[in-house]
Amino acid sequence: METVRIKQVDAFTDVAFGGNPAGVVTSAEGLDEGQMQKIAREMNLSETAFVTPSDKADFRVRFFTPNSEVDLCGHATIGTFAALHEEGRLDAARSVFTQETKAGVLEVERSFRGDRPVFTMTQAKPRFRETGASREEVAGLLRVEASEFLDVEPLAVSTGLWWFVVGFRRLTAVQALAPDLAEIRRFSERHGLIGIVPFCLETVDPGADLHMRAFAPFVGIDEDPVCGTGNGSVGAFIGRNGLVGFTERLDLASEAGMEVNRPGRVFVSLEKRDGEISRVKVGGSAVTVLEGVLRFRREDCR
């Protein structure tokens, strides 16, 4: 009988039952890809992370949705490093650690707000591409009028994963979205996207800078409560299009998850060099809400 210790960690929040829950296996040595996928399916969370040793970084981390592996996951990274901190596996004398992911070797920084650790991950340098989709087609996916969109064109953006970013004029329009998930799934598959992230610069909390949602039915997630890579892509979109004043550094606080009763906060930081966005970071706190042991036989994973 195999046993695997696993945690459920709520990321991008400092209270239980908020933010975005991720499964975390902090010692995944000996698990093969099929077993990781079965465990992720059993957890049935948007992502489950598996930590193993790395010869390129402090840790190797793989991320699985219930039905596939993805290159990177922001909230599961935050949850993973919060769990490693909780277990005393992060050197107290250091503030920056590295993770080997399928999106590359990326930095994760630990800082403290009071006595609570906050983890900030460096994402991949942003990339942008057109999909050729018209504003009317995008409006159909989201079941809104195209007049609700900002003047800047929706765009595919990646800071590790490709998201389709759509800017809205009004908070109420983003809050009221009831998109066509089947069409978003087909659109995402056709254009090599994880999903769609609509956002606006109006917020519920006056202390936040943007409000966003994330729809990813193509990878089995109808709505991701608080999405790290989605926020990275939105931040890069905002910076590229000059929607907020930005010379060398831009810090944004993003609110999300309110529509699915899992409110959370993501801190997004952009840096610019030679007129281009050179670095994107996203960060937040996390809370472990569940810890236990999975038991299974190897033949169960065939």
Wavefront OBJ file of the C-alpha trace (Angstrom):
o trace
v 0.000 0.000 0.000
v 1.351 3.420 -1.031
v 0.900 6.447 1.236
v 1.244 10.075 0.209
v 0.925 13.055 2.537
v -1.098 15.853 0.987
v -2.335 19.300 1.982
v -5.072 21.593 0.755
v -3.910 25.191 0.872
v -6.061 28.258 0.220
v -3.854 30.684 -1.715
v -4.122 34.457 -2.195
v -5.926 34.863 1.107
v -5.084 35.126 4.799
v -8.301 33.467 5.997
v -9.579 29.922 5.589
v -12.153 29.251 2.845
v -11.101 32.272 0.801
v -8.845 32.618 -2.210
v -8.083 29.658 -4.451
v -7.554 26.147 -3.025
v -4.685 24.002 -4.287
v -3.560 20.504 -3.456
v 0.105 20.223 -2.470
v 2.236 17.100 -2.174
v 5.478 18.454 -0.718
v 7.369 15.141 -1.027
v 6.350 13.531 -4.321
v 9.458 11.433 -4.896
v 8.533 8.032 -6.285
v 5.277 9.134 -7.874
v 5.035 8.746 -11.622
v 3.061 10.989 -13.949
v 0.038 8.690 -13.996
v -0.133 8.628 -10.209
v 0.161 12.394 -10.021
v -2.719 12.741 -12.472
v -4.882 10.295 -10.495
v -4.178 12.155 -7.248
v -5.046 15.486 -8.872
v -8.288 14.004 -10.159
v -9.091 12.646 -6.693
v -8.448 16.035 -5.080
v -10.678 17.621 -7.753
v -9.165 21.069 -7.237
v -8.228 23.367 -10.089
v -4.557 22.376 -9.601
v -2.511 20.057 -7.426
v 1.256 20.623 -7.143
v 3.891 17.919 -6.705
v 7.318 18.777 -5.286
v 10.424 16.711 -6.060
v 14.183 17.396 -5.944
v 15.786 19.397 -8.756
v 19.327 19.705 -10.058
v 18.483 23.121 -11.550
v 16.618 24.831 -8.701
v 15.740 24.475 -5.031
v 12.698 22.375 -5.950
v 11.022 20.901 -8.997
v 7.264 21.537 -9.065
v 4.735 19.970 -11.447
v 1.141 21.128 -11.700
v -1.884 19.003 -12.616
v -5.509 19.933 -13.150
v -8.019 17.091 -12.714
v -7.508 16.139 -16.370
v -4.082 17.347 -17.547
v -0.667 18.727 -16.620
v -0.069 22.470 -17.089
v 3.254 24.287 -17.347
v 2.701 26.695 -14.461
v 0.145 27.648 -11.833
v 0.315 30.827 -9.801
v -1.951 30.002 -6.868
v -0.539 26.478 -6.521
v 2.980 27.969 -6.437
v 1.965 30.291 -3.609
v 0.317 27.364 -1.813
v 3.349 25.127 -2.358
v 5.866 27.545 -0.900
v 3.569 28.370 2.000
v 3.405 24.632 2.750
v 7.190 24.253 2.460
v 7.621 27.219 4.812
v 5.175 25.648 7.244
v 7.248 22.440 7.218
v 10.501 24.321 7.869
v 11.952 23.412 4.469
v 12.813 26.972 3.429
v 16.128 28.245 4.787
v 15.336 30.985 7.319
v 18.435 32.924 6.231
v 17.187 33.261 2.634
v 14.401 35.290 1.083
v 14.534 34.084 -2.541
v 14.084 30.486 -3.690
v 13.794 28.861 -7.109
v 11.420 26.343 -8.626
v 11.987 24.298 -11.760
v 8.739 24.240 -13.769
v 7.803 23.407 -17.332
v 7.683 27.183 -17.906
v 11.333 27.469 -16.814
v 13.276 28.063 -13.599
v 11.435 30.806 -11.736
v 12.077 32.726 -8.522
v 9.780 32.795 -5.496
v 10.418 35.471 -2.878
v 9.398 35.238 0.776
v 8.671 38.393 2.745
v 6.612 39.098 5.846
v 3.677 41.376 6.630
v 3.667 41.366 10.398
v 4.262 37.729 11.288
v 2.514 36.356 8.187
v 4.676 35.171 5.273
v 3.844 36.483 1.813
v 5.140 34.673 -1.271
v 5.797 36.382 -4.584
v 6.584 34.412 -7.725
v 8.405 35.680 -10.775
v 6.554 34.604 -13.888
v 7.880 34.243 -17.409
v 8.605 37.376 -19.447
v 5.280 38.349 -21.021
v 4.467 37.423 -24.596
v 1.595 38.779 -26.660
v -0.178 37.554 -29.784
v -3.267 38.264 -31.831
v -5.897 35.562 -32.286
v -7.768 37.177 -35.152
v -11.009 37.059 -33.142
v -13.334 39.986 -33.745
v -14.809 42.000 -30.907
v -18.218 40.619 -31.863
v -16.950 37.021 -31.597
v -15.461 37.716 -28.172
v -18.694 39.421 -27.089
v -20.573 36.287 -28.093
v -18.303 34.110 -25.957
v -19.000 36.298 -22.935
v -22.661 36.979 -23.819
v -22.303 40.763 -23.650
v -22.432 43.697 -26.034
v -19.065 44.609 -27.569
v -19.672 48.180 -26.391
v -18.877 46.952 -22.858
v -15.220 46.455 -23.843
v -12.428 48.985 -23.451
v -11.163 50.577 -26.661
v -7.963 48.464 -26.490
v -8.295 45.181 -28.356
v -8.531 41.853 -26.456
v -5.267 39.963 -26.721
v -3.682 36.611 -25.932
v -1.061 37.128 -23.204
v 1.299 34.662 -21.542
v 3.442 35.022 -18.429
v 3.793 31.233 -18.360
v 0.343 30.213 -19.626
v -1.638 31.716 -22.512
v -4.777 33.584 -21.403
v -7.092 35.696 -23.529
v -7.400 39.064 -21.772
v -10.492 41.226 -22.251
v -10.796 44.682 -20.685
v -14.224 45.975 -19.626
v -15.409 49.500 -18.923
v -17.744 48.707 -15.994
v -17.484 46.621 -12.827
v -21.159 45.669 -12.983
v -20.673 44.123 -16.433
v -17.827 41.910 -15.183
v -19.784 40.909 -12.090
v -22.833 39.931 -14.147
v -20.996 37.735 -16.668
v -22.612 34.390 -17.490
v -20.406 33.289 -20.395
v -20.917 30.534 -22.938
v -18.535 27.979 -21.425
v -18.882 25.466 -24.247
v -17.876 28.102 -26.809
v -15.026 29.328 -24.583
v -13.735 25.759 -24.396
v -13.756 25.464 -28.199
v -12.224 28.934 -28.604
v -9.456 28.065 -26.128
v -8.685 24.787 -27.864
v -8.621 26.460 -31.269
v -6.220 29.206 -30.186
v -4.010 27.340 -27.696
v -5.337 29.140 -24.623
v -6.007 28.166 -21.029
v -9.086 30.376 -20.987
v -10.425 33.936 -20.830
v -9.767 36.579 -18.166
v -12.133 39.567 -18.227
v -11.186 42.501 -15.991
v -11.988 46.133 -15.255
v -10.309 48.986 -13.403
v -13.386 49.645 -11.268
v -13.314 47.728 -7.979
v -15.487 46.761 -5.044
v -12.711 47.478 -2.531
v -11.292 51.014 -2.898
v -7.921 49.566 -1.853
v -7.767 47.400 -4.997
v -6.700 48.513 -8.479
v -8.535 45.985 -10.639
v -11.299 43.391 -10.522
v -10.987 40.184 -12.540
v -12.494 36.769 -13.239
v -11.037 33.687 -14.972
v -12.923 31.126 -17.092
v -11.026 27.996 -18.168
v -13.435 25.187 -19.156
v -10.885 23.804 -21.644
v -8.799 22.545 -18.690
v -11.826 21.562 -16.617
v -12.195 24.782 -14.602
v -15.420 26.640 -15.321
v -14.331 29.567 -13.126
v -11.019 29.809 -11.302
v -11.607 31.851 -8.108
v -8.271 33.697 -7.832
v -5.831 32.966 -10.636
v -2.115 33.785 -10.411
v -1.131 33.334 -14.066
v -4.359 35.036 -15.148
v -3.500 38.028 -12.978
v 0.019 38.080 -14.403
v -1.411 38.217 -17.918
v -3.886 40.950 -16.964
v -1.095 42.979 -15.348
v 1.054 42.649 -18.473
v -1.930 43.687 -20.636
v -2.527 46.766 -18.468
v 1.147 47.720 -18.606
v 1.513 47.164 -22.344
v -1.544 49.256 -23.157
v -0.766 52.080 -20.717
v -4.064 51.689 -18.866
v -2.293 52.736 -15.648
v 0.681 55.118 -15.531
v 3.884 53.078 -15.730
v 7.498 54.185 -16.135
v 9.868 51.699 -14.466
v 7.709 49.837 -11.920
v 3.994 49.318 -11.427
v 2.371 47.687 -8.383
v -1.254 46.606 -8.570
v -3.631 44.964 -6.115
v -6.153 42.690 -7.796
v -9.427 41.528 -6.256
v -11.043 38.313 -7.446
v -13.186 35.388 -6.401
v -16.090 37.453 -5.120
v -18.566 36.044 -7.643
v -17.897 32.475 -6.421
v -17.773 33.372 -2.701
v -14.002 32.850 -2.406
v -12.662 36.424 -2.213
v -8.928 36.852 -2.540
v -6.212 39.409 -3.182
v -3.268 39.158 -5.582
v -0.364 41.581 -5.640
v 0.932 42.118 -9.191
v 4.243 43.865 -9.831
v 5.604 44.879 -13.250
v 9.060 46.134 -14.165
v 9.996 47.830 -17.419
v 13.361 47.978 -19.172
v 14.123 49.689 -22.498
v 10.443 50.395 -22.953
v 9.336 46.772 -22.600
v 7.902 44.848 -19.663
v 10.851 42.788 -18.465
v 9.459 41.154 -15.336
v 6.077 40.182 -13.919
v 5.567 39.032 -10.326
v 2.435 37.905 -8.520
v 2.134 37.262 -4.807
v -0.035 36.719 -1.797
v -0.580 34.826 1.415
v -1.905 31.294 1.941
v -3.594 29.202 4.629
v -3.437 25.411 5.054
v -6.971 24.154 5.717
v -6.551 20.388 5.363
v -3.779 17.836 5.819
v -3.984 14.075 5.457
v -2.706 10.849 3.915
v -3.761 9.281 0.625
v -3.559 5.476 0.511
v -3.631 3.470 -2.720
v -2.144 0.461 -4.465
v 0.063 0.950 -7.499
v -2.299 -1.139 -9.605
v -5.068 1.352 -8.762
v -3.281 3.917 -10.950
v -3.124 1.829 -14.139
l 1 2 3 4 5 6 7 8 9 10 11 12 13 14 15 16 17 18 19 20 21 22 23 24 25 26 27 28 29 30 31 32 33 34 35 36 37 38 39 40 41 42 43 44 45 46 47 48 49 50 51 52 53 54 55 56 57 58 59 60 61 62 63 64 65 66 67 68 69 70 71 72 73 74 75 76 77 78 79 80 81 82 83 84 85 86 87 88 89 90 91 92 93 94 95 96 97 98 99 100 101 102 103 104 105 106 107 108 109 110 111 112 113 114 115 116 117 118 119 120 121 122 123 124 125 126 127 128 129 130 131 132 133 134 135 136 137 138 139 140 141 142 143 144 145 146 147 148 149 150 151 152 153 154 155 156 157 158 159 160 161 162 163 164 165 166 167 168 169 170 171 172 173 174 175 176 177 178 179 180 181 182 183 184 185 186 187 188 189 190 191 192 193 194 195 196 197 198 199 200 201 202 203 204 205 206 207 208 209 210 211 212 213 214 215 216 217 218 219 220 221 222 223 224 225 226 227 228 229 230 231 232 233 234 235 236 237 238 239 240 241 242 243 244 245 246 247 248 249 250 251 252 253 254 255 256 257 258 259 260 261 262 263 264 265 266 267 268 269 270 271 272 273 274 275 276 277 278 279 280 281 282 283 284 285 286 287 288 289 290 291 292 293 294 295 296 297 298 299 300 301 302
